[in-house]
Amino acid sequence: MSGNRSVILGLFFLFTLGVLGYYTLFLTDFTLFKDRPEMTVHFSETNGLREGDGVLVAGMRWGRIKKLTFDPTAPIEKRVTVTASLDSKLPLRDGFKILIKDATLLGGRNLSIDPGPAEGVPVPDGQLLMGTVQSNPIEGLGRLVDASSAGVQETIENMRVFTRDLKDSKGLIGRLANDQGLADDLAMTVTSASRTMAAMEQIAQDLSAGKGTAGQLLANDALFQELITAAKKLTTVLDEAGGLAIDVRRGNGLVGQLVTNETLAKDVADALAAFRSVAQKIDAGQGTLGALVNDDSIARNVELITKNVAEGQGTIGALLTKSDVYDNLRQVTEDFAVVTSSIRSGQGTIGRFVMDDDLYQDLKTAVRIVQRALEEFREAAPITTFTSVFFGAF
């Protein structure tokens, strides 16, 4: 009895060790009595995910895959249902992601869950969860190779055509490879380019040494300051020009009035039109000035008059060309000056009459006496007339 009991106890011990070993080796998240929450996610495919594969949250192991079911009648995006057993409840928020990812490059899959940002709105329990499958790098590389195989073949074919054209001296490179003259020309061009680069290097050195105008601008600080000063002056001039433009737009000054004052602008336009009309009349020979400008006979008469004056003909000619006439005229003016001087000094009858105030007062008194006599005569005229008529009757 004790032997059978020992055998049974040994078998139970082995069975227990086997169970523990199985869950230790294959199901590391095994718990015997703990209630584990579950999460159901729908996929279009699993890409090799198996029951027992791990569930990772932010890279941490959070459970295992409990069951995979396939429903051929369901929509393609929900035909695979994955049930995950979690170590603890995992709240999801808006922006969560559920991916089936490769555990290593050599194989194995994991269900990776990103629960979403902390500020996201919590996802209610019972909401339908959809997941995606991350592509395998090796499979992606294979698809890339398959997609690029046609391009690789085309590239190889292009290289073959290129080498054939190169051998047949087609194109510039083919001619360079087979035409010695063209190769020599290219060599000369390269030599010329080298010389040009050397000359440019020399110019750069001269500029650094301050040679020439550009070199002075780069090396001479005084010249640079003068240039800055000139630029500032130019800026000031431009600012003043801008101020003048503002004044013109505001109607300040004559130019501003001409630009903004329509009445003044019309007056100027009318004046220009009148001036144009006068010019047209002069050009047409109208009026005295037009006749002077356009009539050759008047010009000839003026020329004849100036010629006669130059030759001493006429009064003006004699006055301008003959000295005796000039002397007589000068003598007359001198005599007239003497007479006027005598008058101003009160000499002679006219001088006393003009300059003597007593004589002026006497003359004024005499005029008054004559004026009074005339008035008395006018007053006595009616009586004299009546007396003459009355006594004439007898």
C-alpha positions as a LaTeX table, in Angstrom:
\begin{tabular}{lrrr}
\hline
Residue & $x$ (\AA) & $y$ (\AA) & $z$ (\AA) \\
\hline
Met1 & 0.00 & 0.00 & 0.00 \\
Ser2 & 2.78 & 2.40 & 0.87 \\
Gly3 & 4.56 & 1.38 & $-2.34$ \\
Asn4 & 1.50 & 2.20 & $-4.49$ \\
Arg5 & 1.08 & 5.41 & $-2.62$ \\
Ser6 & 4.67 & 6.33 & $-3.35$ \\
Val7 & 4.20 & 5.51 & $-7.04$ \\
Ile8 & 1.07 & 7.63 & $-7.21$ \\
Leu9 & 2.80 & 10.44 & $-5.37$ \\
Gly10 & 5.76 & 10.20 & $-7.72$ \\
Leu11 & 3.54 & 10.25 & $-10.80$ \\
Phe12 & 1.64 & 13.26 & $-9.46$ \\
Phe13 & 4.92 & 14.99 & $-8.78$ \\
Leu14 & 6.13 & 14.28 & $-12.31$ \\
Phe15 & 2.84 & 15.46 & $-13.77$ \\
Thr16 & 3.05 & 18.66 & $-11.76$ \\
Leu17 & 6.63 & 19.22 & $-12.87$ \\
Gly18 & 5.57 & 18.60 & $-16.50$ \\
Val19 & 2.73 & 21.11 & $-16.28$ \\
Leu20 & 4.98 & 23.68 & $-14.65$ \\
Gly21 & 7.70 & 23.00 & $-17.21$ \\
Tyr22 & 5.27 & 23.36 & $-20.10$ \\
Tyr23 & 3.94 & 26.66 & $-18.87$ \\
Thr24 & 7.45 & 27.81 & $-17.97$ \\
Leu25 & 8.85 & 26.98 & $-21.40$ \\
Phe26 & 5.87 & 27.85 & $-23.62$ \\
Leu27 & 3.47 & 29.98 & $-21.62$ \\
Thr28 & 5.62 & 32.14 & $-19.37$ \\
Asp29 & 2.64 & 34.19 & $-18.21$ \\
Phe30 & 0.87 & 31.20 & $-16.76$ \\
Thr31 & $-1.10$ & 31.80 & $-13.61$ \\
Leu32 & $-3.10$ & 29.15 & $-11.98$ \\
Phe33 & $-5.90$ & 30.95 & $-10.17$ \\
Lys34 & $-5.72$ & 34.58 & $-11.40$ \\
Asp35 & $-8.67$ & 36.03 & $-13.43$ \\
Arg36 & $-7.13$ & 37.39 & $-16.65$ \\
Pro37 & $-8.89$ & 40.10 & $-18.78$ \\
Glu38 & $-9.17$ & 39.50 & $-22.51$ \\
Met39 & $-9.02$ & 41.71 & $-25.59$ \\
Thr40 & $-10.51$ & 40.88 & $-28.98$ \\
Val41 & $-8.98$ & 42.39 & $-32.10$ \\
His42 & $-9.93$ & 41.86 & $-35.77$ \\
Phe43 & $-7.40$ & 41.54 & $-38.62$ \\
Ser44 & $-7.44$ & 40.78 & $-42.31$ \\
Glu45 & $-4.53$ & 38.32 & $-41.77$ \\
Thr46 & $-2.11$ & 37.34 & $-39.00$ \\
Asn47 & 1.17 & 36.94 & $-40.95$ \\
Gly48 & 2.12 & 33.84 & $-38.97$ \\
Leu49 & 0.89 & 34.86 & $-35.51$ \\
Arg50 & 0.23 & 31.77 & $-33.35$ \\
Glu51 & $-1.51$ & 30.96 & $-30.12$ \\
Gly52 & 0.85 & 31.53 & $-27.20$ \\
Asp53 & 2.75 & 34.42 & $-28.87$ \\
Gly54 & 3.39 & 37.37 & $-26.62$ \\
Val55 & 1.42 & 40.58 & $-26.24$ \\
Leu56 & 3.63 & 43.70 & $-25.80$ \\
Val57 & 2.56 & 47.10 & $-24.49$ \\
Ala58 & 5.22 & 49.81 & $-25.01$ \\
Gly59 & 7.73 & 46.98 & $-25.34$ \\
Met60 & 6.66 & 45.33 & $-22.06$ \\
Arg61 & 5.20 & 41.83 & $-21.99$ \\
Trp62 & 1.52 & 42.18 & $-21.11$ \\
Gly63 & 0.02 & 38.78 & $-21.93$ \\
Arg64 & $-0.25$ & 36.17 & $-24.67$ \\
Ile65 & $-2.37$ & 35.18 & $-27.66$ \\
Lys66 & $-5.13$ & 32.92 & $-26.40$ \\
Lys67 & $-7.07$ & 32.05 & $-29.55$ \\
Leu68 & $-7.15$ & 32.68 & $-33.31$ \\
Thr69 & $-10.35$ & 32.19 & $-35.33$ \\
Phe70 & $-11.00$ & 32.58 & $-39.03$ \\
Asp71 & $-14.44$ & 33.45 & $-40.46$ \\
Pro72 & $-14.55$ & 33.13 & $-44.28$ \\
Thr73 & $-17.99$ & 34.80 & $-44.41$ \\
Ala74 & $-16.88$ & 37.96 & $-42.60$ \\
Pro75 & $-15.61$ & 41.08 & $-44.41$ \\
Ile76 & $-11.95$ & 40.77 & $-45.36$ \\
Glu77 & $-10.82$ & 43.34 & $-42.79$ \\
Lys78 & $-12.52$ & 41.29 & $-39.98$ \\
Arg79 & $-12.13$ & 37.70 & $-41.15$ \\
Val80 & $-9.44$ & 36.90 & $-38.52$ \\
Thr81 & $-10.29$ & 37.39 & $-34.85$ \\
Val82 & $-7.46$ & 37.37 & $-32.31$ \\
Thr83 & $-8.25$ & 36.92 & $-28.64$ \\
Ala84 & $-5.45$ & 38.06 & $-26.30$ \\
Ser85 & $-5.20$ & 37.15 & $-22.64$ \\
Leu86 & $-3.78$ & 40.08 & $-20.67$ \\
Asp87 & $-2.01$ & 40.16 & $-17.35$ \\
Ser88 & $-4.08$ & 43.20 & $-16.31$ \\
Lys89 & $-6.74$ & 45.42 & $-17.81$ \\
Leu90 & $-5.38$ & 47.83 & $-20.46$ \\
Pro91 & $-7.40$ & 51.04 & $-21.04$ \\
Leu92 & $-7.21$ & 52.35 & $-24.60$ \\
Arg93 & $-7.52$ & 55.97 & $-25.73$ \\
Asp94 & $-8.12$ & 57.69 & $-29.06$ \\
Gly95 & $-5.06$ & 57.27 & $-31.25$ \\
Phe96 & $-4.28$ & 53.71 & $-30.10$ \\
Lys97 & $-2.53$ & 51.27 & $-32.46$ \\
Ile98 & $-2.57$ & 47.48 & $-32.51$ \\
Leu99 & 0.03 & 45.81 & $-34.76$ \\
Ile100 & 1.23 & 42.30 & $-35.51$ \\
Lys101 & 5.02 & 42.73 & $-35.63$ \\
Asp102 & 8.00 & 40.43 & $-36.13$ \\
Ala103 & 9.68 & 39.41 & $-32.88$ \\
Thr104 & 13.09 & 38.92 & $-34.63$ \\
Leu105 & 14.40 & 38.83 & $-38.18$ \\
Leu106 & 14.65 & 35.07 & $-37.85$ \\
Gly107 & 10.97 & 34.56 & $-37.07$ \\
Gly108 & 8.29 & 34.80 & $-34.42$ \\
Arg109 & 5.45 & 37.32 & $-34.06$ \\
Asn110 & 4.16 & 39.58 & $-31.34$ \\
Leu111 & 0.97 & 41.53 & $-30.86$ \\
Ser112 & 2.17 & 45.09 & $-30.15$ \\
Ile113 & $-0.28$ & 47.53 & $-28.55$ \\
Asp114 & 0.15 & 51.31 & $-28.26$ \\
Pro115 & $-2.65$ & 52.38 & $-25.88$ \\
Gly116 & $-2.70$ & 55.98 & $-27.22$ \\
Pro117 & $-1.73$ & 59.35 & $-25.72$ \\
Ala118 & $-2.62$ & 60.11 & $-22.12$ \\
Glu119 & $-4.68$ & 63.16 & $-23.14$ \\
Gly120 & $-6.79$ & 61.10 & $-25.54$ \\
Val121 & $-10.44$ & 60.29 & $-24.95$ \\
Pro122 & $-10.87$ & 56.82 & $-23.39$ \\
Val123 & $-12.20$ & 54.12 & $-25.73$ \\
Pro124 & $-15.42$ & 52.62 & $-24.30$ \\
Asp125 & $-15.55$ & 48.94 & $-23.44$ \\
Gly126 & $-17.08$ & 46.78 & $-26.13$ \\
Gln127 & $-15.93$ & 48.95 & $-29.04$ \\
Leu128 & $-14.85$ & 46.98 & $-32.11$ \\
Leu129 & $-11.04$ & 46.97 & $-32.26$ \\
Met130 & $-9.21$ & 46.74 & $-35.61$ \\
Gly131 & $-5.51$ & 45.95 & $-36.04$ \\
Thr132 & $-2.96$ & 45.98 & $-38.82$ \\
Val133 & $-0.01$ & 43.82 & $-39.83$ \\
Gln134 & 3.45 & 45.34 & $-40.09$ \\
Ser135 & 5.28 & 44.19 & $-43.17$ \\
Asn136 & 8.23 & 41.86 & $-42.75$ \\
Pro137 & 11.56 & 43.50 & $-43.68$ \\
Ile138 & 12.73 & 40.44 & $-45.60$ \\
Glu139 & 9.44 & 40.18 & $-47.46$ \\
Gly140 & 9.59 & 43.93 & $-48.18$ \\
Leu141 & 13.09 & 43.48 & $-49.54$ \\
Gly142 & 11.88 & 40.63 & $-51.71$ \\
Arg143 & 9.02 & 42.74 & $-53.06$ \\
Leu144 & 11.48 & 45.58 & $-53.71$ \\
Val145 & 13.73 & 43.19 & $-55.62$ \\
Asp146 & 10.77 & 41.89 & $-57.61$ \\
Ala147 & 9.58 & 45.40 & $-58.36$ \\
Ser148 & 13.05 & 46.57 & $-59.38$ \\
Ser149 & 13.98 & 43.52 & $-61.45$ \\
Ala150 & 12.53 & 45.10 & $-64.58$ \\
Gly151 & 14.48 & 48.29 & $-63.87$ \\
Val152 & 17.67 & 46.28 & $-63.31$ \\
Gln153 & 17.17 & 44.50 & $-66.60$ \\
Glu154 & 16.55 & 47.83 & $-68.34$ \\
Thr155 & 19.68 & 49.29 & $-66.74$ \\
Ile156 & 21.76 & 46.36 & $-67.92$ \\
Glu157 & 20.34 & 46.71 & $-71.42$ \\
Asn158 & 21.08 & 50.44 & $-71.41$ \\
Met159 & 24.67 & 49.73 & $-70.34$ \\
Arg160 & 25.02 & 47.27 & $-73.19$ \\
Val161 & 23.69 & 49.80 & $-75.71$ \\
Phe162 & 25.92 & 52.49 & $-74.23$ \\
Thr163 & 29.07 & 50.37 & $-74.52$ \\
Arg164 & 28.13 & 49.43 & $-78.10$ \\
Asp165 & 27.59 & 53.09 & $-79.05$ \\
Leu166 & 30.84 & 53.97 & $-77.31$ \\
Lys167 & 32.66 & 51.37 & $-79.35$ \\
Asp168 & 31.02 & 52.65 & $-82.55$ \\
Ser169 & 32.16 & 56.28 & $-81.78$ \\
Lys170 & 28.60 & 57.51 & $-81.30$ \\
Gly171 & 28.00 & 60.55 & $-79.13$ \\
Leu172 & 30.52 & 62.88 & $-77.55$ \\
Ile173 & 32.07 & 60.26 & $-75.23$ \\
Gly174 & 32.36 & 57.78 & $-78.10$ \\
Arg175 & 34.08 & 60.38 & $-80.27$ \\
Leu176 & 36.39 & 61.30 & $-77.42$ \\
Ala177 & 37.28 & 57.66 & $-76.99$ \\
Asn178 & 38.01 & 57.06 & $-80.68$ \\
Asp179 & 38.74 & 60.48 & $-82.31$ \\
Gln180 & 42.30 & 61.57 & $-81.50$ \\
Gly181 & 41.77 & 65.10 & $-82.91$ \\
Leu182 & 38.74 & 65.69 & $-80.71$ \\
Ala183 & 40.66 & 64.33 & $-77.75$ \\
Asp184 & 43.49 & 66.80 & $-78.49$ \\
Asp185 & 40.98 & 69.64 & $-78.71$ \\
Leu186 & 39.51 & 68.61 & $-75.39$ \\
Ala187 & 43.00 & 68.50 & $-73.89$ \\
Met188 & 43.65 & 72.03 & $-75.20$ \\
Thr189 & 40.34 & 73.18 & $-73.72$ \\
Val190 & 41.26 & 71.69 & $-70.37$ \\
Thr191 & 44.66 & 73.42 & $-70.57$ \\
Ser192 & 42.98 & 76.75 & $-71.38$ \\
Ala193 & 40.57 & 76.25 & $-68.48$ \\
Ser194 & 43.54 & 75.55 & $-66.24$ \\
Arg195 & 45.20 & 78.75 & $-67.37$ \\
Thr196 & 41.96 & 80.65 & $-66.82$ \\
Met197 & 41.72 & 79.28 & $-63.30$ \\
Ala198 & 45.34 & 80.31 & $-62.68$ \\
Ala199 & 44.54 & 83.83 & $-63.94$ \\
Met200 & 41.48 & 83.95 & $-61.68$ \\
Glu201 & 43.65 & 82.84 & $-58.76$ \\
Gln202 & 46.09 & 85.65 & $-59.59$ \\
Ile203 & 43.19 & 88.13 & $-59.71$ \\
Ala204 & 42.03 & 86.88 & $-56.31$ \\
Gln205 & 45.53 & 87.39 & $-54.93$ \\
Asp206 & 45.65 & 90.93 & $-56.37$ \\
Leu207 & 42.28 & 91.69 & $-54.82$ \\
Ser208 & 43.52 & 90.40 & $-51.47$ \\
Ala209 & 46.65 & 92.59 & $-51.85$ \\
Gly210 & 44.46 & 95.68 & $-52.52$ \\
Lys211 & 45.50 & 96.14 & $-56.15$ \\
Gly212 & 43.18 & 97.92 & $-58.57$ \\
Thr213 & 39.82 & 99.56 & $-57.88$ \\
Ala214 & 38.12 & 96.39 & $-56.68$ \\
Gly215 & 41.13 & 95.56 & $-54.53$ \\
Gln216 & 41.05 & 99.03 & $-52.99$ \\
Leu217 & 37.35 & 98.58 & $-52.23$ \\
Leu218 & 38.17 & 95.32 & $-50.46$ \\
Ala219 & 41.36 & 96.39 & $-48.64$ \\
Asn220 & 41.22 & 100.19 & $-48.26$ \\
Asp221 & 39.04 & 100.97 & $-45.28$ \\
Ala222 & 39.09 & 104.74 & $-45.99$ \\
Leu223 & 37.78 & 104.18 & $-49.51$ \\
Phe224 & 35.16 & 101.83 & $-48.11$ \\
Gln225 & 34.08 & 104.48 & $-45.60$ \\
Glu226 & 33.87 & 107.07 & $-48.41$ \\
Leu227 & 31.71 & 104.66 & $-50.34$ \\
Ile228 & 29.48 & 104.21 & $-47.28$ \\
Thr229 & 29.27 & 108.00 & $-46.89$ \\
Ala230 & 28.34 & 108.39 & $-50.55$ \\
Ala231 & 25.69 & 105.70 & $-50.13$ \\
Lys232 & 24.28 & 107.53 & $-47.10$ \\
Lys233 & 24.20 & 110.80 & $-49.05$ \\
Leu234 & 22.44 & 109.02 & $-51.89$ \\
Thr235 & 19.96 & 107.64 & $-49.38$ \\
Thr236 & 19.40 & 111.18 & $-48.05$ \\
Val237 & 18.84 & 112.47 & $-51.59$ \\
Leu238 & 16.40 & 109.67 & $-52.25$ \\
Asp239 & 14.60 & 110.47 & $-48.97$ \\
Glu240 & 14.37 & 114.13 & $-49.97$ \\
Ala241 & 13.10 & 113.11 & $-53.39$ \\
Gly242 & 10.51 & 110.97 & $-51.64$ \\
Gly243 & 9.56 & 113.98 & $-49.49$ \\
Leu244 & 9.22 & 116.12 & $-52.60$ \\
Ala245 & 7.04 & 113.46 & $-54.16$ \\
Ile246 & 4.85 & 113.46 & $-51.04$ \\
Asp247 & 4.61 & 117.27 & $-51.17$ \\
Val248 & 3.67 & 117.08 & $-54.84$ \\
Arg249 & 0.94 & 114.53 & $-54.08$ \\
Arg250 & $-0.33$ & 116.77 & $-51.27$ \\
Gly251 & $-0.44$ & 119.78 & $-53.62$ \\
Asn252 & 2.34 & 121.77 & $-51.89$ \\
Gly253 & 4.27 & 124.22 & $-54.08$ \\
Leu254 & 3.82 & 125.17 & $-57.71$ \\
Val255 & 4.49 & 121.68 & $-59.07$ \\
Gly256 & 2.11 & 120.17 & $-56.52$ \\
Gln257 & $-0.57$ & 122.70 & $-57.49$ \\
Leu258 & $-0.02$ & 121.85 & $-61.16$ \\
Val259 & $-0.42$ & 118.15 & $-60.35$ \\
Thr260 & $-3.38$ & 118.36 & $-57.95$ \\
Asn261 & $-5.15$ & 121.66 & $-58.75$ \\
Glu262 & $-7.28$ & 121.01 & $-61.80$ \\
Thr263 & $-8.15$ & 124.71 & $-62.21$ \\
Leu264 & $-4.49$ & 125.76 & $-62.28$ \\
Ala265 & $-3.64$ & 122.88 & $-64.57$ \\
Lys266 & $-6.44$ & 123.97 & $-66.91$ \\
Asp267 & $-5.17$ & 127.57 & $-66.84$ \\
Val268 & $-1.66$ & 126.39 & $-67.73$ \\
Ala269 & $-3.06$ & 124.21 & $-70.49$ \\
Asp270 & $-5.07$ & 127.17 & $-71.81$ \\
Ala271 & $-1.96$ & 129.38 & $-71.69$ \\
Leu272 & 0.04 & 126.78 & $-73.59$ \\
Ala273 & $-2.78$ & 126.50 & $-76.12$ \\
Ala274 & $-2.82$ & 130.30 & $-76.54$ \\
Phe275 & 0.95 & 130.34 & $-76.91$ \\
Arg276 & 0.68 & 127.58 & $-79.50$ \\
Ser277 & $-1.99$ & 129.61 & $-81.34$ \\
Val278 & 0.26 & 132.71 & $-81.34$ \\
Ala279 & 3.17 & 130.63 & $-82.58$ \\
Gln280 & 1.00 & 129.19 & $-85.34$ \\
Lys281 & $-0.13$ & 132.71 & $-86.37$ \\
Ile282 & 3.46 & 133.93 & $-86.39$ \\
Asp283 & 4.47 & 130.91 & $-88.44$ \\
Ala284 & 1.58 & 131.68 & $-90.82$ \\
Gly285 & 2.78 & 135.31 & $-91.20$ \\
Gln286 & $-0.18$ & 136.88 & $-89.42$ \\
Gly287 & 0.27 & 140.15 & $-87.49$ \\
Thr288 & 3.25 & 142.45 & $-87.22$ \\
Leu289 & 5.55 & 139.87 & $-85.59$ \\
Gly290 & 4.48 & 137.24 & $-88.12$ \\
Ala291 & 5.22 & 139.66 & $-90.96$ \\
Leu292 & 8.62 & 140.46 & $-89.46$ \\
Val293 & 9.43 & 136.77 & $-89.16$ \\
Asn294 & 8.08 & 135.58 & $-92.52$ \\
Asp295 & 8.08 & 138.67 & $-94.90$ \\
Asp296 & 11.45 & 138.96 & $-96.67$ \\
Ser297 & 10.64 & 142.50 & $-97.90$ \\
Ile298 & 10.46 & 143.80 & $-94.32$ \\
Ala299 & 13.75 & 142.12 & $-93.56$ \\
Arg300 & 15.27 & 143.72 & $-96.67$ \\
Asn301 & 13.87 & 147.15 & $-95.65$ \\
Val302 & 15.37 & 146.78 & $-92.19$ \\
Glu303 & 18.65 & 145.78 & $-93.78$ \\
Leu304 & 18.49 & 148.83 & $-96.10$ \\
Ile305 & 17.72 & 151.17 & $-93.19$ \\
Thr306 & 20.63 & 149.85 & $-91.14$ \\
Lys307 & 22.87 & 150.17 & $-94.24$ \\
Asn308 & 21.79 & 153.83 & $-94.80$ \\
Val309 & 22.33 & 154.60 & $-91.13$ \\
Ala310 & 25.78 & 153.02 & $-91.31$ \\
Glu311 & 26.58 & 155.12 & $-94.40$ \\
Gly312 & 25.49 & 158.35 & $-92.66$ \\
Gln313 & 22.33 & 158.90 & $-94.65$ \\
Gly314 & 19.38 & 160.59 & $-92.96$ \\
Thr315 & 19.18 & 162.31 & $-89.59$ \\
Ile316 & 19.95 & 159.23 & $-87.50$ \\
Gly317 & 22.79 & 158.29 & $-89.87$ \\
Ala318 & 24.29 & 161.77 & $-89.74$ \\
Leu319 & 23.87 & 161.85 & $-85.97$ \\
Leu320 & 25.65 & 158.51 & $-85.61$ \\
Thr321 & 28.38 & 158.94 & $-88.26$ \\
Lys322 & 29.10 & 162.72 & $-88.69$ \\
Ser323 & 31.04 & 164.38 & $-85.91$ \\
Asp324 & 29.91 & 167.97 & $-86.71$ \\
Val325 & 26.25 & 167.02 & $-86.21$ \\
Tyr326 & 27.20 & 165.33 & $-82.95$ \\
Asp327 & 29.18 & 168.44 & $-81.92$ \\
Asn328 & 26.24 & 170.72 & $-82.74$ \\
Leu329 & 23.90 & 168.52 & $-80.78$ \\
Arg330 & 26.32 & 168.51 & $-77.87$ \\
Gln331 & 26.59 & 172.33 & $-78.10$ \\
Val332 & 22.81 & 172.64 & $-78.06$ \\
Thr333 & 22.55 & 170.39 & $-75.01$ \\
Glu334 & 25.29 & 172.34 & $-73.25$ \\
Asp335 & 23.54 & 175.65 & $-74.05$ \\
Phe336 & 20.26 & 174.22 & $-72.84$ \\
Ala337 & 22.01 & 173.15 & $-69.66$ \\
Val338 & 23.33 & 176.73 & $-69.18$ \\
Val339 & 19.84 & 178.19 & $-69.74$ \\
Thr340 & 18.25 & 175.76 & $-67.29$ \\
Ser341 & 21.02 & 176.52 & $-64.79$ \\
Ser342 & 20.36 & 180.28 & $-65.15$ \\
Ile343 & 16.65 & 179.73 & $-64.70$ \\
Arg344 & 17.27 & 177.66 & $-61.55$ \\
Ser345 & 19.55 & 180.47 & $-60.20$ \\
Gly346 & 16.81 & 183.07 & $-60.85$ \\
Gln347 & 18.63 & 184.99 & $-63.58$ \\
Gly348 & 16.69 & 186.74 & $-66.33$ \\
Thr349 & 12.95 & 187.28 & $-66.70$ \\
Ile350 & 12.09 & 183.58 & $-66.96$ \\
Gly351 & 14.42 & 182.74 & $-64.08$ \\
Arg352 & 12.88 & 185.37 & $-61.83$ \\
Phe353 & 9.43 & 184.33 & $-62.93$ \\
Val354 & 10.17 & 180.71 & $-62.12$ \\
Met355 & 12.33 & 181.06 & $-59.01$ \\
Asp356 & 11.29 & 184.45 & $-57.39$ \\
Asp357 & 8.54 & 183.79 & $-54.87$ \\
Asp358 & 7.72 & 187.53 & $-54.44$ \\
Leu359 & 7.11 & 187.87 & $-58.13$ \\
Tyr360 & 4.91 & 184.78 & $-57.93$ \\
Gln361 & 2.91 & 186.38 & $-55.10$ \\
Asp362 & 2.59 & 189.67 & $-57.05$ \\
Leu363 & 1.38 & 187.81 & $-60.10$ \\
Lys364 & $-1.07$ & 185.89 & $-57.95$ \\
Thr365 & $-2.38$ & 189.18 & $-56.45$ \\
Ala366 & $-2.75$ & 190.73 & $-59.94$ \\
Val367 & $-4.70$ & 187.72 & $-61.13$ \\
Arg368 & $-7.02$ & 188.00 & $-58.14$ \\
Ile369 & $-7.59$ & 191.77 & $-58.86$ \\
Val370 & $-8.40$ & 191.00 & $-62.50$ \\
Gln371 & $-10.70$ & 188.20 & $-61.44$ \\
Arg372 & $-12.50$ & 190.53 & $-58.95$ \\
Ala373 & $-12.87$ & 193.25 & $-61.62$ \\
Leu374 & $-14.41$ & 190.76 & $-64.01$ \\
Glu375 & $-16.87$ & 189.63 & $-61.36$ \\
Glu376 & $-17.86$ & 193.29 & $-60.63$ \\
Phe377 & $-18.28$ & 193.90 & $-64.35$ \\
Arg378 & $-20.60$ & 190.89 & $-64.65$ \\
Glu379 & $-22.66$ & 192.17 & $-61.76$ \\
Ala380 & $-22.91$ & 195.71 & $-63.22$ \\
Ala381 & $-23.68$ & 194.55 & $-66.75$ \\
Pro382 & $-27.49$ & 194.23 & $-66.30$ \\
Ile383 & $-27.83$ & 197.74 & $-64.82$ \\
Thr384 & $-25.76$ & 199.27 & $-67.62$ \\
Thr385 & $-27.85$ & 197.51 & $-70.20$ \\
Phe386 & $-31.13$ & 198.70 & $-68.66$ \\
Thr387 & $-29.89$ & 202.32 & $-68.44$ \\
Ser388 & $-28.80$ & 202.23 & $-72.07$ \\
Val389 & $-32.15$ & 200.91 & $-73.19$ \\
Phe390 & $-34.14$ & 203.33 & $-71.01$ \\
Phe391 & $-32.32$ & 206.49 & $-72.04$ \\
Gly392 & $-32.12$ & 205.31 & $-75.61$ \\
Ala393 & $-35.89$ & 205.66 & $-75.80$ \\
Phe394 & $-35.66$ & 209.38 & $-75.38$ \\
\hline
\end{tabular}
